[in-house]
Amino acid sequence: MTEPTSIAMAQGSSCWGCFQSLIDIHLNLATVLPLIDIKYWQCVADFKLKDLEGYPDKSITVGLYEGMAR
């Protein structure tokens, strides 16, 4: 089995609806969870920016950003 893909998810100025829609796919999400390693998702756990900055370069493969950027 291959290593899980490491991802970081960040939320900008938004209502959390897009990330909520990820959870709404129910059992289909369960098939993907073994394939990913969530390194950062401040909406779900009490992560701080310093936690994200503490990872070595190139240790996160995919970044998802949801929300407004100024």
C-alpha positions, -999 to +999 in steps of 0.1 A: +000+000+000+013+035-008+018+062+017-013+084+022-013+118+005-007+146+030-030+175+028-036+208+045-069+226+044-074+263+053-104+284+056-105+321+047-133+345+054-163+322+048-192+304+063-177+269+064-203+257+039-178+242+014-160+221+040-194+211+054-203+197+020-172+174+022-186+159+054-221+156+038-210+130+013-212+105+043-200+070+036-182+079+003-158+099+025-149+068+044-133+052+013-110+082+009-099+087+045-073+058+045-057+075+014-051+109+030-031+123+060-047+155+071-018+176+084-037+208+090-074+217+092-080+245+116-118+243+113-119+208+127-091+208+153-073+235+172-044+240+148-025+272+148-004+287+119+028+278+138+017+241+136+016+244+098+048+263+096+065+236+117+063+210+089+094+206+067+093+219+031+075+196+007+060+175+035+024+185+024+014+174-010-020+191-015-034+223-001-070+232-002-081+268+004-118+277+008-131+312+012-123+348+003-088+361-003-081+398-001 
